[in-house]
Amino acid sequence: MVMQYTPQTFKENSAEALADDTIRNNFRGAMDFLQAKRATVLPDKAAFDVSSKRGEAIKLRCLVKLPELLEKLEDQCKANGIHVHWAETCEQATQIIDDIITAKNGSKVVKGKSMVTEEIGLNDYLAEQNIDCIESDMGEYIVQLGGETPSHIIMPAIHKNVEQIAELFAERVPGVEYTTDVNSLIKVGREQMRQLFLDADVGISGVNFAVAETGTLCLVENEGNGRMTTTIPNTHIALTGIEKVIEHLADVPPLLELLTRSATGQLITTYVNMISGPRKVDERDGPEEVHLVLLDNGRSQAYADEELRKTLACIRCGACMNACPVYTRIGGHAYGTVYPGPIGKIISPHLIGLEDSKDLPTASSLCGACEEVCPVNIPIPSILQRLRVETNKKSSSAAKIMRGEGSGRSFIEALGWKGWAFFAVHPALYRMGTWFATRGRKLIPTFNNPWTVSRSMPKLAAKSLREQLKERG
């Protein structure tokens, strides 16, 4: 049973995480480690700025051409022998995958790391269809074993320390004794996986980049499980969001360089898989069939707005999470969404609607650390401000930009601001109001609101600034 966290209970989740010393220590240590690794491969800020501007230009160019690139990708993939499927919603995506597995009489699925499969709730769906779906990525395997969800888009089990993982393996894996030796724990996971790759009817993976020019699916990883997932089973299903398409094969190296350095502090990942079709007659390995499922799920909504479209430039490196002062203290589960941290706060409203995620855009100090480390220069702070506006704007009958816009609007707050605006443009009333407020300052109650939970209630001065300046002549 997966532990349940929801974005509607973000404030409660955050308070619980902040009170958990183990979570805070685990994340603090992990984030410091990742930031240090990133710094070793990106020591020159000027050079990084040049590379990130190049990456940004590539992604923005591809986003401008997204509709035509998607059609070109479909045509080229089909020419390569890849079956292409379109899914507007999560429900459609899971049904497409279920139909493919059913057509193959499949009952066992092995899955490589994929946040989009988390997005559509694939594991739970397949379990309901009596189809075994086992995670082959070590981090994903750990969280699946513990009945949890990933807490980071790159390192799913980063919220756990070695002692917790050792206890989990000893409890859930038959014949395994408690040990905190990392190599021994990895060996346990590897031994569990080997036979699963051979027994699986279908392999499912994500996609890092889908190249329209050649119909190539690029998948990067460090463990080799992705390569085995996509080559050993007779059927390979790749699932990706529509924003992952890029125009040229030459666009891959610059983005790959930014992704690996920003994500794990590596010059290059151990494996870079380039999949352009099923096994050919003269080839000894590879699947007999390859299917590509292209998912929308709110991405078209983001694409329709020029400012919000920049959200889709994300290459899923997770660097913004590692630098975020909020994420590093509460972890990923507190957000209650598939994509946590800064990137999750700007993409989740499109996936699940603002009504269910209205607290997330406000969970930021707008310090700008996320934008500073973003390898494709996504203006996360300004997009967060835009989402705050959309959350609190006055609803109208006109065509809405986002699902759930205006869901966070408070009538009392809006009335208060209207009153303030009225007084601000009527000097006589404003002066009279400040006079009464300063004289009666001791009568103002200490409100128990979000501001005063961790701060002292501001006290009015005995006299207004205007009065003090007048007295000074």
C-alpha positions as MATLAB code, in Angstrom:
seq = 'MVMQYTPQTFKENSAEALADDTIRNNFRGAMDFLQAKRATVLPDKAAFDVSSKRGEAIKLRCLVKLPELLEKLEDQCKANGIHVHWAETCEQATQIIDDIITAKNGSKVVKGKSMVTEEIGLNDYLAEQNIDCIESDMGEYIVQLGGETPSHIIMPAIHKNVEQIAELFAERVPGVEYTTDVNSLIKVGREQMRQLFLDADVGISGVNFAVAETGTLCLVENEGNGRMTTTIPNTHIALTGIEKVIEHLADVPPLLELLTRSATGQLITTYVNMISGPRKVDERDGPEEVHLVLLDNGRSQAYADEELRKTLACIRCGACMNACPVYTRIGGHAYGTVYPGPIGKIISPHLIGLEDSKDLPTASSLCGACEEVCPVNIPIPSILQRLRVETNKKSSSAAKIMRGEGSGRSFIEALGWKGWAFFAVHPALYRMGTWFATRGRKLIPTFNNPWTVSRSMPKLAAKSLREQLKERG';
ca = [
       0.000    0.000    0.000;
       1.500    3.330   -1.066;
       1.722    6.026    1.588;
      -0.683    8.814    0.683;
       0.318   12.466    0.518;
      -1.777   15.084   -1.270;
      -1.070   18.674   -2.317;
      -4.258   19.717   -0.500;
      -2.547   18.854    2.794;
       0.785   20.466    1.896;
       0.908   22.656    4.999;
       0.262   19.728    7.320;
       2.739   17.557    5.400;
       5.396   20.267    5.685;
       4.903   20.686    9.420;
       5.239   16.927    9.876;
       8.423   16.792    7.779;
       9.989   19.728    9.622;
       9.373   17.958   12.926;
      11.123   14.796   11.698;
      14.844   15.098   12.443;
      15.675   12.007   10.365;
      14.086   13.439    7.213;
      15.802   16.780    7.695;
      19.187   15.171    8.286;
      18.800   12.791    5.335;
      17.935   15.580    2.936;
      20.483   18.035    4.259;
      23.287   15.523    3.796;
      22.076   14.417    0.371;
      21.592   17.943   -0.946;
      25.016   19.077    0.269;
      26.569   16.050   -1.438;
      24.790   16.688   -4.754;
      25.578   20.385   -4.763;
      29.249   19.630   -4.101;
      29.356   17.103   -6.974;
      27.717   19.596   -9.319;
      30.246   22.247   -8.346;
      33.153   19.961   -9.281;
      31.953   19.537  -12.883;
      30.637   23.089  -13.281;
      33.374   25.152  -11.628;
      33.301   27.975  -14.171;
      30.092   30.014  -13.901;
      30.808   31.910  -17.112;
      31.188   28.664  -19.050;
      28.017   27.282  -17.486;
      26.122   30.431  -18.466;
      27.202   29.960  -22.087;
      26.162   26.295  -22.076;
      22.845   27.000  -20.359;
      21.971   29.755  -22.838;
      22.668   27.295  -25.650;
      20.467   24.684  -23.969;
      17.739   27.248  -23.405;
      17.845   28.292  -27.056;
      17.530   24.664  -28.192;
      14.549   23.954  -25.945;
      12.735   27.197  -26.793;
      13.298   26.626  -30.514;
      11.877   23.130  -30.226;
       8.910   24.337  -28.175;
       8.033   26.969  -30.774;
       7.983   24.182  -33.377;
       6.417   21.593  -31.058;
       3.266   20.777  -33.097;
       5.182   20.168  -36.314;
       7.999   18.340  -34.518;
       5.512   15.945  -32.926;
       4.098   15.111  -36.334;
       7.600   14.669  -37.738;
       8.536   12.437  -34.800;
       5.476   10.276  -35.410;
       6.232    9.930  -39.119;
       9.893    9.082  -38.556;
       9.172    6.634  -35.729;
       6.631    4.832  -37.888;
       9.159    4.676  -40.713;
      11.569    3.062  -38.227;
       9.002    0.458  -37.230;
       7.927    2.058  -33.941;
       4.220    2.081  -33.120;
       3.123    5.562  -31.998;
       0.171    6.205  -29.682;
      -1.325    9.510  -28.492;
      -2.815    9.976  -25.023;
      -4.543   13.169  -23.954;
      -5.118   12.012  -20.372;
      -3.543    9.676  -17.837;
      -6.506    7.332  -18.204;
      -5.960    7.061  -21.938;
      -2.255    6.376  -21.444;
      -2.813    3.557  -18.948;
      -5.477    2.028  -21.191;
      -3.140    2.100  -24.206;
      -0.387    0.384  -22.228;
      -2.839   -2.167  -20.828;
      -4.095   -2.962  -24.334;
      -0.529   -3.530  -25.591;
       0.297   -5.854  -22.684;
      -3.004   -7.722  -23.075;
      -2.397   -8.187  -26.807;
       0.857   -9.921  -25.903;
      -0.804  -12.047  -23.221;
       1.586  -10.425  -20.794;
       1.443  -10.843  -17.046;
       4.908   -9.662  -15.971;
       6.337   -6.217  -16.647;
       9.750   -4.826  -15.767;
      10.000   -1.052  -15.673;
      12.926    1.335  -15.913;
      12.932    4.674  -14.155;
      10.197    6.954  -15.492;
       8.494    9.883  -13.778;
       5.776    9.915  -16.430;
       4.718    6.405  -15.398;
       4.465    7.783  -11.847;
       2.392   10.636  -13.250;
      -0.199    8.296  -14.737;
      -0.182    5.930  -11.738;
       0.859    3.002  -13.910;
       2.035    0.623  -11.182;
      -1.243    0.803   -9.263;
      -3.268    0.503  -12.458;
      -1.435   -2.612  -13.639;
      -1.744   -4.159  -10.184;
      -5.510   -3.762  -10.476;
      -5.315   -5.684  -13.772;
      -3.366   -8.490  -12.037;
      -0.203   -7.600  -13.931;
       3.051   -7.672  -11.964;
       5.083   -4.524  -12.589;
       8.506   -4.455  -10.932;
      10.804   -1.437  -10.788;
      14.336   -2.180  -12.005;
      15.971    1.100  -10.999;
      17.574    0.646   -7.576;
      16.018    3.758   -6.085;
      12.606    2.975   -7.537;
      12.923   -0.629   -6.358;
      13.563    0.599   -2.807;
      10.530    2.895   -2.699;
       8.327    0.241   -4.314;
       9.526   -2.279   -1.740;
       8.659    0.188    1.020;
       5.222    1.016   -0.396;
       6.229    4.612   -1.062;
       6.504    7.024   -3.968;
       9.693    8.748   -5.210;
      10.759   11.828   -3.260;
      13.087   13.160   -5.982;
      12.833   12.978   -9.766;
      16.423   11.754  -10.185;
      17.064    9.887   -6.923;
      13.756    8.356   -5.821;
      14.963    6.990   -2.457;
      17.050    9.985   -1.421;
      14.879   10.446    1.680;
      16.199    7.184    3.148;
      19.567    6.619    4.809;
      21.529    3.383    4.611;
      20.225    2.104    7.953;
      16.615    2.513    6.824;
      17.318    0.719    3.545;
      19.086   -2.095    5.400;
      16.071   -2.551    7.670;
      13.726   -2.537    4.668;
      15.695   -5.220    2.809;
      15.975   -7.411    5.895;
      12.224   -7.121    6.448;
      10.918   -7.431    2.886;
      13.429   -9.500    0.907;
      13.453  -13.212    1.837;
      16.776  -14.568    3.016;
      18.471  -11.183    3.379;
      20.115  -10.314    6.671;
      20.580   -6.813    8.030;
      23.705   -5.105    6.716;
      24.683   -1.494    6.176;
      27.356   -2.366    3.628;
      26.300   -0.445    0.517;
      27.869   -2.889   -1.947;
      26.048   -5.797   -0.315;
      22.727   -3.944   -0.510;
      23.256   -3.149   -4.185;
      24.121   -6.788   -4.825;
      20.808   -7.824   -3.248;
      18.901   -5.548   -5.590;
      20.873   -6.748   -8.603;
      20.232  -10.409   -7.772;
      16.513   -9.734   -7.428;
      16.437   -8.064  -10.844;
      18.342  -10.525  -13.029;
      15.651  -13.172  -13.322;
      12.915  -10.551  -13.616;
      14.460   -9.224  -16.834;
      14.386  -12.721  -18.326;
      10.836  -13.493  -17.161;
       9.258  -10.171  -18.186;
       6.861  -10.132  -21.121;
       7.077   -6.362  -21.550;
       9.642   -3.702  -20.666;
       8.515   -0.139  -19.969;
      10.764    2.907  -19.922;
      10.709    6.670  -19.987;
      12.398    8.907  -22.562;
      14.851   11.745  -21.920;
      14.816   13.131  -25.452;
      12.808   12.115  -28.525;
      14.532   13.204  -31.739;
      12.081   14.196  -34.492;
      14.736   14.214  -37.224;
      15.612   10.537  -36.840;
      12.792    9.038  -34.766;
      15.309    8.209  -32.017;
      14.445    7.745  -28.345;
      17.301    8.777  -26.049;
      17.440    7.272  -22.568;
      20.224    8.010  -20.056;
      20.987    5.978  -16.923;
      23.746    4.698  -14.671;
      22.763    1.166  -13.682;
      22.241   -0.670  -16.966;
      18.684   -1.544  -15.969;
      17.320    0.785  -18.635;
      19.252   -0.989  -21.347;
      18.106   -4.398  -20.120;
      14.498   -3.229  -19.754;
      14.448   -1.989  -23.336;
      16.257   -4.925  -24.968;
      15.537   -8.221  -23.168;
      11.693   -8.363  -23.159;
      10.148   -8.949  -26.576;
       8.032   -5.785  -26.297;
       9.283   -2.346  -25.274;
       6.869    0.460  -24.381;
       8.355    3.964  -24.068;
       6.220    6.618  -22.390;
       6.990   10.328  -22.518;
       5.440   13.763  -22.246;
       5.022   15.609  -25.531;
       7.486   18.301  -24.444;
      10.461   15.900  -24.633;
      10.681   16.080  -28.431;
      13.693   17.899  -29.889;
      14.380   18.787  -33.487;
      17.808   17.424  -34.451;
      20.109   14.639  -33.326;
      22.760   17.369  -32.977;
      20.621   18.923  -30.222;
      21.198   15.908  -27.961;
      24.865   16.385  -26.933;
      24.479   19.969  -25.569;
      21.365   19.009  -23.599;
      22.911   15.734  -22.455;
      25.965   17.603  -21.166;
      23.742   19.951  -19.142;
      21.518   17.135  -17.879;
      24.236   14.851  -16.528;
      26.299   17.623  -14.937;
      23.308   19.287  -13.312;
      21.586   16.087  -12.202;
      24.298   13.883  -10.727;
      27.526   15.854  -11.106;
      28.812   13.476  -13.788;
      30.559   14.383  -17.032;
      28.413   11.695  -18.671;
      26.163    8.927  -17.419;
      27.313    5.323  -17.603;
      24.760    4.428  -20.284;
      23.310    6.530  -23.093;
      20.755    4.464  -24.985;
      19.674    5.542  -28.479;
      16.641    3.528  -29.604;
      15.497    3.917  -33.199;
      13.347    0.854  -33.737;
      12.742   -2.823  -32.962;
      15.257   -5.609  -33.530;
      16.134   -6.120  -37.162;
      16.466   -9.498  -38.838;
      20.271   -9.508  -38.651;
      20.449   -8.291  -35.036;
      20.932  -10.599  -32.064;
      19.214   -8.571  -29.345;
      16.474   -6.056  -28.861;
      12.666   -6.214  -28.684;
      10.473   -7.469  -31.490;
       8.130   -4.508  -31.009;
       8.648   -0.926  -29.818;
       5.746    1.319  -28.851;
       5.924    5.050  -28.096;
       3.145    6.627  -26.045;
       3.027   10.435  -26.198;
       1.226   11.986  -23.228;
      -0.367   15.427  -23.002;
      -2.052   15.585  -19.564;
      -2.200   19.373  -19.262;
       0.941   20.167  -21.229;
      -1.068   21.734  -24.044;
      -2.563   24.109  -21.478;
       0.919   25.279  -20.489;
       1.948   25.473  -24.133;
      -0.933   27.801  -25.013;
       0.466   30.624  -22.853;
       3.794   32.116  -23.948;
       5.063   32.710  -20.398;
       3.857   29.432  -18.911;
       5.190   27.532  -21.943;
       8.719   27.929  -20.556;
       7.752   25.368  -17.917;
       7.929   22.734  -20.655;
      11.611   23.462  -21.296;
      12.529   21.409  -18.211;
      14.963   18.542  -18.882;
      14.214   16.884  -15.495;
      17.674   17.239  -13.959;
      16.434   18.013  -10.438;
      19.035   20.757   -9.848;
      16.333   23.199   -8.736;
      15.303   20.811   -5.958;
      18.862   20.406   -4.716;
      19.233   24.180   -4.385;
      15.780   25.004   -3.006;
      15.766   25.986    0.706;
      12.190   24.707    1.030;
      12.651   21.318   -0.651;
      15.906   20.594    1.173;
      14.111   20.892    4.505;
      10.817   19.122    3.866;
      11.683   16.647    1.103;
       9.595   15.567   -1.836;
       6.712   13.695   -0.223;
       5.399   16.795    1.549;
       4.343   18.306   -1.782;
       1.952   15.436   -2.423;
       2.637   15.610   -6.163;
       4.589   13.452   -8.611;
       6.952   16.324   -9.382;
       8.044   18.044   -6.145;
      10.224   21.058   -5.495;
      10.418   24.194   -7.658;
       9.723   22.447  -10.970;
       6.804   20.613   -9.387;
       5.312   23.870   -8.159;
       5.103   25.245  -11.698;
       4.151   22.095  -13.602;
       1.701   20.459  -11.159;
      -0.985   23.155  -11.606;
      -1.183   22.182  -15.275;
      -1.357   18.471  -14.527;
      -3.869   18.474  -11.658;
      -5.367   21.985  -11.743;
      -4.837   25.020   -9.535;
      -7.720   24.098   -7.265;
      -5.761   21.079   -6.019;
      -2.330   22.736   -6.005;
      -3.011   26.330   -4.970;
      -0.710   26.154   -1.917;
       2.336   25.058   -3.917;
       3.177   28.348   -5.730;
       3.257   30.109   -2.363;
       5.732   27.589   -0.891;
       8.693   29.653   -2.036;
      10.767   32.530   -0.726;
      11.394   33.588   -4.361;
      15.116   33.604   -3.531;
      15.950   32.675   -7.119;
      18.301   29.777   -6.312;
      16.271   27.474   -8.577;
      16.596   29.764  -11.581;
      20.298   30.288  -10.926;
      21.091   26.567  -11.184;
      18.576   25.693  -13.915;
      20.573   24.458  -16.939;
      17.990   25.835  -19.392;
      17.219   29.083  -17.538;
      13.563   28.481  -16.719;
      12.376   31.658  -14.891;
      10.809   29.692  -12.046;
      10.350   32.627   -9.614;
       8.482   34.759  -12.166;
       6.315   31.795  -13.183;
       5.506   31.191   -9.493;
       4.410   34.816   -9.205;
       2.258   34.395  -12.298;
       0.635   31.279  -10.820;
      -0.102   33.178   -7.601;
      -1.925   35.750   -9.690;
      -3.869   33.054  -11.548;
      -4.779   31.410   -8.235;
      -6.185   34.596   -6.732;
      -7.573   36.367   -9.788;
     -11.237   37.224  -10.078;
     -13.007   34.504  -12.021;
     -14.873   35.470  -15.136;
     -16.931   33.856  -17.833;
     -14.193   34.511  -20.374;
     -11.978   31.687  -21.630;
      -9.758   30.589  -18.755;
      -6.020   30.229  -19.059;
      -5.767   27.452  -16.483;
      -7.971   24.908  -14.790;
      -8.859   26.106  -11.312;
      -7.791   29.710  -11.745;
      -9.293   31.886   -9.028;
      -9.681   28.883   -6.704;
      -7.538   30.508   -4.020;
      -9.337   33.836   -4.078;
     -10.602   35.054   -0.703;
     -13.575   37.404   -0.644;
     -12.495   38.949    2.682;
      -8.927   39.476    1.475;
     -10.136   41.000   -1.793;
     -12.476   43.292    0.125;
      -9.600   44.339    2.380;
      -7.412   45.288   -0.569;
     -10.255   47.225   -2.168;
     -10.690   49.162    1.080;
      -6.966   49.866    1.183;
      -7.011   51.086   -2.441;
      -9.946   53.379   -1.672;
      -8.186   54.967    1.307;
      -4.893   55.241   -0.610;
      -6.433   57.517   -3.267;
      -8.331   59.701   -0.771;
      -5.674   61.599    1.231;
      -8.021   63.064    3.836;
      -9.489   59.664    4.684;
      -6.022   58.092    4.677;
      -4.654   60.670    7.132;
      -7.680   60.311    9.386;
      -7.376   56.523    9.297;
      -3.668   56.522   10.173;
      -4.302   59.005   13.015;
      -6.909   56.738   14.624;
      -4.782   53.622   13.963;
      -1.655   55.056   15.609;
      -3.544   56.368   18.628;
      -5.362   53.118   19.127;
      -2.381   50.875   18.373;
      -2.507   49.200   21.784;
      -6.040   48.053   21.078;
      -5.064   46.161   17.899;
      -5.278   42.414   18.667;
      -2.402   40.008   18.010;
      -3.831   37.974   15.166;
      -3.012   34.282   14.925;
      -2.431   34.074   11.185;
       0.218   32.523    8.918;
       2.445   35.574    9.359;
       2.456   35.457   13.154;
       3.010   31.699   13.392;
       6.754   32.292   13.118;
       6.970   36.094   13.446;
       5.989   38.799   15.908;
       2.986   40.919   15.021;
       4.200   44.291   13.661;
       3.379   47.251   15.939;
       2.259   50.610   14.648;
       4.328   53.652   15.572;
       2.900   56.193   18.025;
       2.670   58.714   15.203;
       2.564   58.406   11.428;
       5.601   59.246    9.310;
       3.798   62.300    7.955;
       3.238   63.598   11.485;
       6.834   62.976   12.512;
       8.185   64.794    9.450;
       5.840   67.709   10.075;
       7.086   68.005   13.676;
      10.666   68.077   12.448;
       9.823   70.940   10.148;
];
